[in-house]
Every structure is written in C-alpha cells, then in structure tokens.
C-alpha cells in the first residue's frame, strides 16, 4: 500500500501560520505517547494531547522519511489508530482527508530549545 493520499486543500505552509512550524511544538504534559506500527506504509505516530497534534511517519522505499503533522486531532482518533488492524487503511479513511496537515522535514525542527516536548518530537522525527 502506498503512502496515503492527502487533500491538498488541507495543507498548511509556514506562511499560513506566520511563524516557523517548530514554534508550535509544545505540550503541557510531561509525555507524549509514541507508537511504532507494524504496517506496510505507516512507520510510527506521536500524539500531543495538549496541542491535539498528531505526527505520523510514513514509509517510502523502506525508509521512514515522510513526516506529517495533523492539526486538531482528537484523542479518540489517536486511540482508534492504535487499535486499528490496518494502520494505512485507518489513516486513509479517518485522518488523511479529515485534518489539516503540514508535511515536515527534520530541517523544520531546530536542534535546541522548546523543552522536553520539543526533544520528543525531534527524536520522533529523526530516529529510524
């Protein structure tokens, strides 16, 4: 199965927010849950309960290198994704066309700053 298609109308760019994408990475909680999935196209996910943001890594050419941040995702969607038998099918049916997203690269995340939540997102984005 290929990386899920996304509705281009839902994509944000840096200019939409007027600030760098990394400046949004924060959470009032000490931890943000991460899951690595057994899937042909979905590598892993990270959910920020405080900001209601879902970070997803997709597999491309056997590498986890496509990273998306979905905004305003409720906790039930994160929980249902973890329980779904097919992660890719769940993402296509319930996430990719339903939520605004930003495609990220590791260069969107500065090396330092923003506290523990930032380190968690950076580690998620850079660890295979």
Residue pairs with C-beta under 8 A, 6 or more apart in sequence:
1 40
1 41
1 88
1 89
2 41
3 41
3 58
3 59
3 60
3 66
4 41
4 58
4 88
4 91
4 92
4 95
4 96
5 92
5 96
5 97
6 68
6 96
6 97
6 101
7 96
7 97
10 97
10 99
10 100
10 101
11 100
11 101
11 102
11 103
12 71
12 100
12 101
12 102
13 102
14 20
14 21
17 24
20 108
21 69
21 102
21 104
21 108
21 109
22 108
22 109
22 110
22 114
22 118
23 114
24 51
24 53
25 48
25 51
25 109
25 114
25 117
25 118
25 121
26 48
26 50
26 51
26 114
26 115
26 117
26 118
27 48
27 49
27 50
27 51
27 117
28 50
29 49
29 50
29 117
30 116
31 120
32 46
32 47
32 48
32 49
32 117
32 120
32 121
33 46
33 47
33 49
33 78
34 44
34 45
34 46
34 120
34 124
35 44
35 45
35 82
36 43
36 44
37 43
37 44
37 45
37 87
39 59
39 86
39 87
39 88
40 59
40 88
41 58
41 59
41 87
41 88
42 56
42 57
42 58
42 59
42 87
42 88
42 91
43 57
43 58
43 59
43 64
44 56
44 57
44 64
44 124
45 54
45 55
45 56
45 57
45 78
45 81
45 82
46 54
46 55
46 120
46 121
46 124
47 53
47 54
47 55
47 73
47 75
47 78
48 54
48 55
48 117
48 121
49 75
50 117
52 71
52 72
52 73
52 74
52 75
53 69
53 70
53 71
53 73
54 69
54 70
54 73
54 77
54 78
54 81
54 95
54 99
55 67
55 68
55 69
55 70
55 104
55 121
55 124
55 125
56 67
56 68
56 70
56 91
56 95
57 64
57 65
57 66
57 67
57 124
57 125
58 64
58 65
58 66
58 67
58 68
59 66
60 66
63 128
64 128
66 103
67 103
67 104
67 105
67 106
67 125
68 101
68 102
68 103
68 104
69 101
69 102
69 104
70 95
70 99
70 100
70 101
71 99
71 100
71 101
71 102
72 99
72 100
73 95
73 99
77 94
77 95
80 90
80 94
81 87
81 90
81 91
81 94
81 95
84 90
104 125
106 122
106 125
106 126
109 118
109 121
109 122
109 125
109 126
110 118
111 122
